[in-house]
Amino acid sequence: MTAQEFVIELKKLAPSHDELIAKGLSNEYIMRLEKSFECPVKKNNEQHFESSLLDLIDRYDLSP
């Protein structure tokens, strides 16, 4: 699995907005939770590591 594939699959794991509303969670909390499943690109680098893990760490912001 490539770094990009991981980021795409991680986003798919986020619970749906409607599911979270049904559980009575606040909109503010839901927005923060949804954002935690996103991994924005921190730099557009032509260099790619052979290791998918190193590539993921180098290219994407993985902070919660």
N, C-alpha and C positions, 0 to 999 in steps of 0.2 A: 504494500500500500504506500502510495506516495504521500508527501506532506499535504498536498492539495486535496487528495482523496480523503485523508483523515479529517481535515477541516470541514469538508462538505458533509461527511457522515456524522461528525459531532453535532453539527447544526440540526440534522434530522432527528437527533435524540431529544431535543428540547420539547417539553410538554406544550401542547397547544394553548393558545391564549384563552380559549373557551373553557378548557379543562381547569385552568388555574382560576378563572373567574368563578366557576362552579364550586370551587373549594373555598371561596370567600376571601381570596387573597386580594390585597390592595393593588390598584393599577401601578403604583410606584414600585412595589415589590416585584410585580410581574415584569415590568420593563427592565429592572435590574437583573432578574433571573434570565430573561431572554437574551440580554446583552452578554451574559456570562457564557453562553453557548457559541458566541461569535469569536472568531480569531482573525482580526484584521491583519492585513499585510503590513508589516512594520517597515519594510523596504523592498523595493523592486530590484532584486539583485540577480544578475545573470549567472552568478556562481551557484551551482547546486552541488550539494554534498552527495556522495554515494550512499551514505546512511540517511534513510528517511527521517530518523529521529533528529539528527543534527540539522537537516534541511528544515524541518518543522520549527525547531528552536531558533534557527537563524532568521527565517523569513517571516514568521508570524508572531504577533503579540499574544502570548498565552496567559497573560495575567487575568485574574478573575474580575 
